[in-house]
C-alpha cells in the first residue's frame, strides 16, 4: 500500500518561504498525481495544488505565482515550495496521491478519490 509522510512545516513571518515534503513508500510517485490540501482552524479543507507524474500542474488562485510543486523521483519525494507566505496561508497541510487516469489532468483536483494521505504538517504565518 502506498504511504505518504509529510514534513517541513514551521512558523514563519509574512513574506518568508517554506518547502514541504511528501515522502512516499510502497510505490513510485511517478505513477501518481500528487495533490496538496490545507485546513485552517474552523474552516473547510481546501485544495491547494496538483501535479501529475507527467508534469501537468494546477493551483488554487490564492497561491498561484507563489507556490510551486516539484518532485525528486530518485528519492520518491514530492515537494511544495511556498514563497511570500501570508497569514491566510496558515493551516495544516496534507499531501494526497491519486493513481487514477482522470487525475493526471489536475482538473477539479480537490474532488478526487485519493489512494493515500500524508499525516499533515503545520504551517503558521504570523507577524
C-alpha positions in Angstrom: 0.0 0.0 0.0 1.2 3.5 -0.8 2.1 5.5 2.3 2.9 9.2 2.5 4.7 11.1 5.2 4.6 14.9 5.4 7.3 17.1 6.9 8.8 20.6 6.6 6.2 22.8 8.3 7.0 25.6 10.7 6.3 29.1 11.9 7.4 32.0 9.7 6.7 35.7 9.2 4.8 37.1 6.2 7.0 37.2 3.1 9.1 34.2 4.1 9.2 30.8 2.5 8.9 27.1 3.3 9.3 23.8 1.4 7.0 21.0 2.5 7.9 17.3 1.7 5.7 14.4 0.9 7.8 11.2 1.1 6.4 8.1 -0.4 6.9 4.4 0.2 5.4 1.3 -1.3 5.1 2.6 -4.8 6.8 5.1 -7.1 5.3 8.6 -7.0 5.9 8.7 -10.8 2.7 6.6 -11.1 0.6 9.1 -9.1 -0.8 12.6 -9.3 0.0 14.5 -6.1 -2.4 16.9 -4.5 -1.8 19.3 -1.6 -4.6 20.4 0.8 -4.7 22.7 3.7 -7.1 23.2 6.6 -7.2 26.2 8.9 -9.0 26.1 12.3 -12.7 26.4 11.8 -12.5 26.3 8.0 -13.2 23.6 5.5 -10.3 21.7 3.9 -9.1 23.5 0.8 -7.4 22.0 -2.3 -4.2 24.0 -2.9 -2.3 22.4 -5.8 -1.9 19.4 -8.1 0.9 17.9 -10.1 0.7 14.8 -12.2 3.6 12.4 -12.9 3.8 13.9 -16.4 4.2 17.5 -15.1 0.7 18.9 -15.5 0.0 21.3 -12.7 -2.8 23.5 -11.3 -3.0 25.8 -8.3 -5.8 27.4 -6.5 -6.0 31.1 -7.4 -4.9 32.3 -4.0 -1.5 30.6 -4.3 -0.8 31.0 -8.0 2.6 32.6 -8.6 3.6 31.9 -5.0 3.5 28.1 -4.6 5.3 25.6 -6.8 5.2 21.8 -6.8 8.2 19.7 -7.9 9.4 16.1 -7.4 12.6 14.2 -6.8 11.7 10.8 -8.3 15.0 9.3 -7.3 14.2 10.0 -3.7 10.5 9.3 -4.2 9.6 12.7 -2.6 7.2 15.3 -3.8 7.6 18.9 -2.6 5.6 22.1 -2.3 7.6 25.3 -2.3 5.7 28.1 -0.7 7.0 31.7 -1.2 5.8 35.0 0.0 3.7 33.3 2.7 0.8 35.3 4.2 -1.3 34.8 7.4 -4.1 33.4 5.3 -1.8 30.5 4.3 -1.8 29.3 7.9 -3.1 25.7 8.4 -2.3 22.1 8.4 -1.0 21.0 5.0 -1.6 17.4 3.7 -0.5 15.7 0.6 -2.6 13.1 -1.1 -2.0 10.8 -4.1 -4.3 9.5 -6.8 -3.3 6.9 -9.3 -6.4 7.2 -11.5 -6.0 8.2 -15.1 -8.5 11.1 -14.7 -6.4 12.7 -12.0 -3.5 13.3 -14.4 -5.2 16.3 -15.9 -5.4 18.1 -12.4 -8.9 19.2 -13.2 -11.1 19.7 -10.1 -8.3 18.2 -8.1 -9.9 18.8 -4.7 -12.7 16.3 -5.5 -10.9 13.1 -6.4 -10.9 9.8 -4.6 -7.4 9.5 -3.2 -5.3 6.4 -2.7 -3.2 7.7 0.2 -2.8 10.7 2.5 0.0 12.2 4.5 -0.4 12.9 8.2 -0.1 16.6 7.7 2.3 19.3 8.8 1.6 22.6 10.5 2.3 25.9 8.7 1.9 29.1 10.8 2.4 32.6 9.2 2.2 35.5 11.7 3.7 38.9 12.0 
